[in-house]
Amino acid sequence: MTKPSTGRTIVVAVDFGTTFSGVAWAQTSNPESHYIINQWPQNTSGSSDGMTSEKVPSEVTYEYSNSGPKCLWGFQIIDSMPRIQWIKLGLAPDQKLGVGSRLSSTYSDCHRIPVLYHSSAENVVTDYLRSLREHAVSILRSKLGNSLDSTNLEFVITVPAIWPDRAKMATLTCAEKAGFGESSAIRIISEPEAAAIHSLRASSPHGLEIGDTIVLCDAGGGTVDLITFTIVELLPNLRLKEEAPGTGSLCGSTFLNRRFEDLLNERLSSLPGWGRDTLYEAMQHFETVAKRTFSGNVDDDFMFPVPGIADSEAAGVRRGRLRVSGQGMQQLFQPILQDIETLVREQIEASAAKVKAIFLVGGFGQSPYLRKHLRDCFSPAVQVTAPVDGWTAVVRGALEKTLGYVSPLAANPSVDSRKARKTYGMIMSTEYIEDFHDENRNDYHGSYRISVMHWFIRKGDEIKEAEPITTEWQRHQLATNGSYNCLQVRFYELNTGNCEQPPLYLNRHMKKHAILNPVLSKVQKKRISKSQGKDGEKYYQVAFKIDAAYFSAHCEYTLWYEERNYGSIKVDYLGDWGASNHCFMETLEFTFDLSYWITIRSHTFRTGAGNWSGGGDAGRILDQLRWLPLLPCFVFCIW
């Protein structure tokens, strides 16, 4: 990617986490000087110097008065107040949580409240991100003074590697509403990729060489996110290649807190003096000391303050302190550690290259017991390390990569290629072949044809970063129907296994992925030619190309017509097939019009019917694209 010209610009990186969030910034004129915001408001006045921490809780609550609701966030929320937690996960409510779903359904937070009935997850996230941005700007103004008014701020925000496209777009929309700028100008990067970039560029020696492969495990408070990279180059610019698609689950260290809270309730709730204050003091000691220092040694007992509780030998309470044995601590950790072990093992097995190291980042990634557990699980040849600045590795790496894009003075870390996380395709029409195609699906349109799926990306395919995948289209429409109103194209996704053959026909297991909306006003309609179809009718015919380029956490589509770039095409990401017909119909916006057809010619076609190349074969086999009936009561067509 070409770097822009120099100018007064500050890059602000935001690691929007499930339980904690971090912010870092740097000037493009001095890209090696990075600053972590570590001062946060602790009172409702908004003063920026109340609490010192490298991160701030990702929590929101509201105070109500005659002037309306006031958003309190982060450290502004006092301990006894109910709060909306895990607000980030509300942007992906249908996301499968993997092995951690058992934990999330079992252990809940006594302080947690749902999103208010008159609001939405998007509104709450927007309020939080707005508070985060306003605080960051306040900190920058305190450092730079009025010169900040003439300084361009460029934002980058991180997202999980397994985040669905719809959730990524929702994150960008919330950030735009929160004042980060236009969504098209806000950069996004996957969290484990950002962490890997910082960890491998950090000054501490890691002993890795070109060709070595690592698993990056970002273990946070709520989620655990993993990805596997091979080192292509270390100096002067770090270059990586993804070896296995990213995975993750909801099995972070918050569930340890929930399990410890259950232990307290089980042991102490029936004793005199039990109350919320006692619970709070014990929980604080667990969070700040025990959870972070326990190494798995069964001989290490921990004492927790439980003021006001009467002595009880059975409960392990003496002189206002609760004793929890090392074995008891192990039992608290085991379910979470086993889930993380499963995720790491899946990454290692999915990688074609031999894994040499496991990097642990994130808050829970600093746990000595987690490190010990993984070292015991895998071969001694696989080193398990917790890099320097592990808790803030994501936000630091996001800052470093973005500086590489926008500053000519910065190193430019990059990921050469990634593994496709899903299978992507579209519907196309081809000539009906007797004894091969389903005879119940054929249709006559000048000749017998059948609609099948064209899968242009398979799960596990290697995709080059920023290198366009080009698809050429020819579109025809009956001249008697007038000129074009739009050229809308729909894409589908399917979560198959690696090397699994995807189905030939559209089915209900496929999800709508995206809609491409080329802006017809930019196409010179008067130059669109007419041609005669096989049925003798006149058709308008327009040929154009779509370039799809893939990056860390997003993709960009560009329309080319008559060798001219007509700009980026807006992509509307869609959700799953609706759970009900009502939602299904609202999402699809049906149009019943079978009066025109579309031709698609790609450089390489791979479908259930075989491998086809462009040129004559493509022209013979592929000349129509339209919708098949999916259900008896629904008829689709492509606009």
N, C-alpha and C positions, 0 to 999 in steps of 0.2 A: 504494500500500500504506500503511495506517495505521501510524504510528509508535507503538511502545509507550511507556508512561509512563517517566519518568526513573528512574534507579537507579544504584547502583554497579556498572557493567559495563565490562569491558575486552574489546574486539574483537581477536582474534588472527587475522591472515591468514597463510596458508601457501601459498607458491608451490612445489608439489611438482613439480620439473622432472626431465627425463630425465637430465641430467648434473649440475646444481646445483639446490639448493633455497634459498628465502629465507623469512624470517619477519619480519613487521612487526606492531606493536600500537599501540593508542591507547585512551584512556579516553573513554567517551561524554560525560562531563561537560566534556571539553576536546578536541573532535574535530578541531581543526586542528593539534594537536601529534602528529605521527606519529614513531614510533621504529622504526628498522631494527635488528634484532639482528645485531651484527657481531663477537661474541666466541664462539668455538667451542672445545670440548675437543680437545686435541691428544694426550692420553695416556689410558691405560686407567683412570686414577683418576677420570675424568669431570670434572676441573676445568674451569670454564667460560672461563678466561682464557688459553687456550693459543695460539689463532690468531685474527688479526683479518682479517675478510673480510665483505663484504655478503652472501655466499652460502656454502653448505657443499656439498661433493660428495654427490651422491645415490648413495652406494655403501655396501655392507655386506660384512662378512666375519665369521667366527666363530672364536673360540678355544675349545678343548675341554679340560676338566679333569674331575676326579672329581666336581665339583659340577655338571657339565653344561656346555652351550654358553654362551658369553658373546658377545653381539653387539657388534662394533666398527663404528663408522659414521663417515662424513665424514672429517675430518682425523685421526681416531684411527688410520686405516689407513696404515701406513708404506709408502713407495714400493715396496719389494720384495715386499710381500704381495699374493698373488692376492686378487681381490675380485669380488663380484657387482655388475655394472654394469647400467645401463638397466633397473633393477628396475620402473620405472613401466610400461614397455612390456609386461611380463608380464601386466598386467591386461587387455590387449587383444591376445592372441596372434594372432587372426585378422584384425586390422585391416589393410586394404590400405595399403601404404606409398607408393603413387603413384610419382612419378618418382624418388624417392630409394631405392627398393628395390634398384636396381642398386648403389648405393654401399654399402648395408648388407650386401649379400651378398658384396661384394668386399673390404671393409676391416674387419678384426676387430682386437680389442685383445689384445695378448700377455698382459696381466695379467688378462683377463676370464675368469671361471669360470662354469659354469652353476649354476642353483639346485640345491641338494643334493637327492639322490634321496629323502631322507626328509622333505623340506619341500615348499613350494609357493611360487609367485610371491606369492600373497596373504599367506602367513606372513612372507615377507621384507619386503614392503611394510609390513606391520603393525609389524614390529620396527623398521624405519627411522622410521616416523611416530611410534611410541612414544618413541624416542630423541629425536626432534625436539621432541615435546611436552614431555617431561620437562626438556629443556634450556631451552625457552622459559619454563616455569614457574619454573625455577631462576633465570633472569635476572630475571623479574618479581619474585620474592621478594627478590632482592638490591636491587631498586629500591624496593619498596613495603613490605617487612617483613611482619610478621604480619597486616597488614590485608588481605593477599591472600586469607587464609582466608575472609573474609566477602565476597569479590568474585566476581561471576558472570563466568565466561569464556565468550565466544561465539566459536566458530571458523568460519572460512570457508576453503575450500580450492579451488584453481584446477584446471581440467581443460582439455585441448585442445578447440578448437572442433569438431574432427572426431571427437572421442571417441565411440564407440558407447555407447548407453544402458547396455548391460550393464557396460561398463568404468566408467562413472560410478557405477553402483550398487556395483560392487566397490570403488571408491575410498572411497565412503562407509562401506561395511562395514568396510574396513581401518581407517579413521579412528576408527570407533566402537570397535573392538577395541583400538585404541591409546590410548583414553581421551579422545578429543575430545568425548565426549558421545553421546547417542542419535543415530543416523543421521538421524532425521527432524528433528533440531534443528540439524544441521550444514549450513551454507549452501555452495553451490558456484557458481562463476562461471567462464565461459570465459576462457581466458588472453588472447587478443587483445582481447576486449571490455574486460577489466580494464586492459590496457595502453593502449587507446584513451582510456579515461576519464581515466587519470592524465595522459597526454600532452597531451590537449586542455585539461585543467584546470591544467597546470603554469604557473608564473609566467612562463616565458620566452615572448616573443611568437612566435606561429606564423603570423600574418598571414591566418588563415582567417576566413571569415564564415559567417553562416547561409546554408544552401543549398549550401555547398561539400561535395565528396565526397572522402574519403580512403581509401586502402588501408593498413591496419595490418599490417605484416609483423613477426611475432615470430620472429626467427632466433636460435635457441639452440644449445646444444652438440649435441643429438641431433635435435630436430625443428624444422621451420619451419612456423609456423601463421599463416594469413592470414584477414582479414575486411575487408569494405568497408562504410563508414558514410557517411551524409549528416548534416550538422549541422542539427538542427532549432532548437536554442536554445543559446546559450553562457552567458548570465548571466540570472538568478542561479543557475539550476540547469542544468547541461549536459544536453541531450537529443539523442539520436541516433536514426537510423533505418537499419536494415541494408539495404544495396542488393544484396548478393550473398551466397549461402550460403558459410560458411567452408570453406576448404580447407587442406591441409597435407601434409607429407611428411617422411620421415626423411632429411634432407640437411643437417644442421647442421655446425658447425665441427669436431666430433670427427673427421669424415672427412678434414679437412685434416691433423690430427695423424697419422692412419693413413697417409695418402699420404706425409707427410714421413718417417715411420718406414720406409716401403718404400724411399724414396730413400736413407736412411742405410744400410740393409741392402744395397742394390744397389751402392753406392759403396764401402762400408768393410768389409763382413763378411769379405772375403778378405785384408785387411791385418793385419799384426802389431799386437797391442795392442787389437784390437777386443773389446768386452765390454759387459755390461749397464750398467756404470757410465758408460762413454762414451756409450752410447745415451741414458741418463737425462739427462746434462748437456746434450746437444744438444737433446733434446726439451723440457726446461725452458726453454731460451732461445727455442725456437720458440714455445712456448705463451705465455710472458710478454712477449716483445718482438716477434719477427718477425711472427707472425700478427696481432698487434694494431696494428702500425704500417705494414705494407706497403700502399702506395697504388696499386700497379699500374705504377709507373714502372720501365721495363726497365733504366734506368741505376742503379738502387739495388741494389747487391750487399749480401748479408748474410753475416756471419762467425759461425760456430757453434763453441763449444768442443768439442773432441774429444780430451781429454787421453789421452796414451799411444799415439796413432796415429802411425805413422811418416810422414814427409813423402812425398807422392805427387802429382806434377804432374798425372797422369791423373785422380786422384780429386779434385783441388782441395784437398789438405791441405798446409798449411805451418805449422810451428811450433805444432802442436796446435790449429789452427783450420781449419774446413771452409768453403770459399767456395761460396755458392749465388748465382748471378746473378739479376738481376731477371727475366730471361726464364724461368729455372728456377722462380722463385716464381710467376710467372704460370701456368705449366703445372700447378702444384700446385692453384691456386685454381679453374681454369677449369671442371672438371666440376661442382663444387658451385655456382659462380655461375650456370652455365647452368641447373641445375635450379631454383634460386630465381627466376631470370628467367622461366622457364616458368610457375611458380606465380603470380607477380605479373601476368604477361600474361593468364593465365586469369581472374584476378579482375577486371582492367580490362575485359576483353571481356564478362564476365558481368554487369557493372553497366550498368543502363539510363542512369544519370547519368554525366556526364563527370567523370573523376577529376582532381582538382586537385593532390593531394599523395600521396606515399608516405612513411609514417612507419616507420622502422626501429628496433625495440627488441630487447631480448635481448642476450646477450653478443656474438654474431656480428653483430648489427645495428649494433654500434659500429665495425665494420671499415671503414676509409676506402676500401679497394678495392671492397668490396661497394657502398658508396654511389656510387663513381665508375662502376662497371659499370652500375648501374641508371640513372644519369643519362645515360650514353651510349646506353642501349637505348631510352629513351623520349623523347618530345617535351620540349623545354625548358619548355613550359607546365606540365609535371608536375614539381613540385618534390620532391626527394628529401632528407629530413632525418632526423637522428637526435636525437630529443628529449632533454632533460635527464633524468638518472636512467634512461637506457634499459635498463640491466642489471636494475634493480629495478622497472621500470614495472609489471610484472604484479602483484607483491605489493602495491605502493603503491595501484594502482587497485582491487584486490580489497578492501583496507582502506577506501578512500574510499567505494566503493559500499555496503559493508555498514554503515558508519557512517551513511550516508544512510537506510538502512532503520530502524536501531535508535535513533539519537540525534535528538531534536527540535532540537538545536542545530546539526546538521551540514547542509551542502548535500546535495541529493538528486539525484545524477546518475542518468539513466535511459536505457533504450533503448525507444523507443515501439513499435517493431515489428521483427520479424526475418523472414528468408526461410526457408521450410521446406527442410530439407536432404534430405528424402526424401518419398516418397509413402506415406501411411498409410491403412489401410482395414480393413474387416471383411467377413465373409461375410454376405449377406442372402438371403432367399428372395423371389421375385417370381412373378407369374403367368407361365406358359409361353406364349410368343408363337410361333406356327408361322411358319416361314420366316425367323425372326430368331434364335431361340435354337438351341443344339445339341440336336437331338432325342435324342441318346444320353445327355443329362444330366438329362432331366426325370424327375419322380417324382410319384406320386399320393398326396395327403394331404387328402382331401376335395375337392380339385380338382388339376389338373395344375399343378405348380410347378417352378421351377428355381432353383438356388443360384448367385448371382453375387457379384462383389466390389463393395462400396460404398466408394469412395475419398472420405473426408471431408476430407483434406488432400493437395494435390498439391505436388510438389517445386517450389520457387520461389514458392509462395503467401506472401502477406504475413500474418504472425500477430502480433496485438497482444500486448504483454507483459501478463501477469496478467489479460487479458480472457477470460473463460471461453467456450469453444466448447461449446454445449449440445446434447446428444443425448437425446431422449426415447425411453424403452423401454416396451413392454408385453410381459409375459411370461406365457405360458399353459402349464399342465401338467395332464395328465389327473388328475381328482380321484380316480380309482380307484388311482392310484399314490401317494397321500398328499401331504402338504405338501412344501414345498421343503426341500432340504438345503443348497443353495448357489445362487448366481446368478453363476457364473463366465463371463466374457466374454473372448475372445481377439482381439487386434489384430495386424495384419500390416504390414510395411514393404516398400517396393520402391524401389530406387535407379534411378529413371528419369532421362532427360534433361529439361531444362526444356521445358514445353509438349508433352511426349511423352504420347500417350494410353496410359494403363496398361491392362493386359488385363482382360477381362470375367470370366475364370474364374481360380480358384485354380490356381497352378502352382508348380513346384519352385524357381523363381527368387525367389519371395517368402520373406521371413524372418519368423519369429515375433518380434513386437515386445514385447508385454506381455500380462499377464493381469490383469484387474480382479477383485478379490475383495470384493464388498460383504459386510459383516458382518450376517448375517440376524438375529442376536439383537437387533439394534437396530430391526428392523422389526416392527411389531405384527402378528403372524401372524393374530390373530383378526379383524383388519379386512380381510384379503384376501378378495375377493369371488369368487363362482363365476359362470360364464356358459356358455351352450351353444354349442358349435362347429358348423361346417357339417355335420359328420358325425353330429350329434345327441348327441354325448358331452358330459358336464360337464367344465369346465376351471377350475382356479384361475387367476385373472388378477390380476397386480400391475403397476402402472405406476410408474415412477420415472425420474428424470433423472440424467445424469452430466455434470458440468461438467469440462472439461479446460482447465487454464490453463498457459501456457508461459512459462518464465523463461529466464535466461541459459544455464543448462546443465542444466535439469531441467524436469519437468512435474508438476503436481499434479492429482489427480482427486478430486472430491467427489460424494458420493451425496446426492440430494434425494428425499425420499419424503413425500407429502402436505404439500408446502410447508415441510418441516422439513429442516434440514441434519443429516445423520447422520454427519458427519465425513469425514475423508480416507480414501480407499480405498487399500489397499496395492497397489502395482504390482510384479509380479515380472517383471523384464526377462529375456528369453530370448535365446539365441544364434542362430547360423545354422542352416539346415536341416542335420541331422546328416550328417557325411561317411560314416557307416556306419549301417545299420539298427539296430544295437545302441544307439548313442548317440541315434538318432532316437526310438526307442521309450521310452527312459528319460526323455527330456525331455518328451514329450507326455503321458504318464500317461493312456492311453486309457480311455475309458468308453463302453460300447456301450449306448445308450439313446435310441431315436428316438420316445419316447412323448409328448414335448411339443414345442412350437414357440414361437418368440419373434417378436414384432412390433417393428419399429423405425420411429420417425417422427422425422426430423431437420428442422431449420428449412430446410435446403437440401441436396438430394442431387445429386451429380454422379457418374455412373457411365458405363461404356461404352455403356449403353443410352440415354443422354440426360440432360438436366437435369430434375430433379423437385423440386417445392416441397412443403412440408408441407401438412397438412390433408387434403382429400378425395382428391387425387391420390396422396398418400403412403399413405393408408389403402387405396386401391384396389390400388396396385402392390406395397406392402411390407407383408406380414403374416406372414412366417415367416423365421426365421433358424436354420439348422442346418448341420451339416458335410456336405460331399460326400465320397464316396470319393476319396482322393488317389492311392492305388496299389491294385492288386487285392487285396493282402493287408492293407490298412489301412482301417478305417472310422472316421470321426471323428464326434463330435457335440459340441454345446456344452452344458456342464452347466447 
